[in-house]
Amino acid sequence: MKVLSYQTRNFTKTLVLVVMAIFLSGQVSQANNFFRKKQDKDTLSYVQYKGKVIDAESSKALVFATITIDGTNIATVTNSEGDFTLKVPKAIATKNLNVTYIGYKPQSMLISSLKPTKNKIKLELLSVSLAEINVFPKDPNLLIETVLERRRENYVQDESLMTAFYRETIRKRRAYASLSEAVVEVYKQSYGNERDDVVRMLKGRKSADYSKLDTLLFKLQGGPYSTLMLDIMKNPYMILSYDMLSKYDFSIANITREGDRLLYVLDFKQKEWIKEPMFFGNLYIDAESFAITGAAYNVNTENRAEVSRMFIRKKPAGAKVYPTEATYLVNYREKDGKWIYGYSRGEITFKVDWDKRLFNTVYNTGIEMAITDWEKTDTKPFRGSDRMKMNVVMSDAEMGFANGEFWGAYNVIEPEKSIESAIKKIQKNLDKLDK
């Protein structure tokens, strides 16, 4: 029982860091500051490309497809509608653009062949036959143990300095109440030690209209640190510590490909006798190196009362607040035979039942971070005064407003159309900020 208690504390700590909702009673008076107008000013050295990645047969958008450029660390992912924006230095316009998505054939094309906008990249489904597999693992527990044994061999053992784009959103049903974005630097610790990664902000921007949240003030605590906690190979106590393995049932669900790489799809879920909410989902494991290349997982929300205690700090009287869904995604990138964190995303849906109201209210929170560049570093972690705090609330942070020249040099994840529509609706307020 002592082991389970310790495990539960670690698990709860992780969830709190990932997304914490704080509900405070009292009327919110008016909206916070708004985004500075997005001016897409291309510099002399960068060209911007926009497009969509879709299924070649069904035209369905492929969400979170990975887009990279040969020989560089420049990369991005498609958003929840399959759209992407990529800003490319003119000096590398002769290189290839690569698009990959698990279960699909990769696409490669010259950057110079792209149009500035409305590029449609179609990926075809691929099938995998057992004849392609030299050794098929029969024991899922042995497979996951092999993954852990090769962790130091497969993942970067040097400290890295990363540039990343971070976003967090809060929305009430389909209306966005808050959008915060930031370009940050991440001092990524070696996968061989247990020291925490460190973040400092380079520039940020935000838009908030808390009047959409009625009598609730909804905040996300953790900021960019939340997304880094989703790196399960750096923070294995969430799922992949040896203590946790005995709490899960593993099964080999499928075999697929990502590009030329053959992947085992390993399902996991908590054992039936465990009552505490834990995770369930899929691990994608490279069949050759046994490195986890990505993971998609959820929190078990069946125990409503226990899950609510994990996520909710405070709530107003007369309301029952509980999460109905919590989903997470993390992807890794490989370079020179070593893997490193590349992208993560978390989304949590909350439902609020009011005692004296006929209908309930649904809120959705989202966090995501995409690494746009990284390099090995011999420097020390950022000084304490430069570091973002672990308990930062982005919506309250003094981030200021960015100028076009600064943002022009960075790749960003294209906001969803609904976010852009919300920004257009407050254009008058944005224009005032520029005067």
Summary of the structure (lengths in Angstrom):
residues: 435
radius of gyration: 21.8
end to end distance: 62.8
largest distance: 66.5
contacts: 1373
relative contact order: 0.20
helix: 20%
strand: 41%
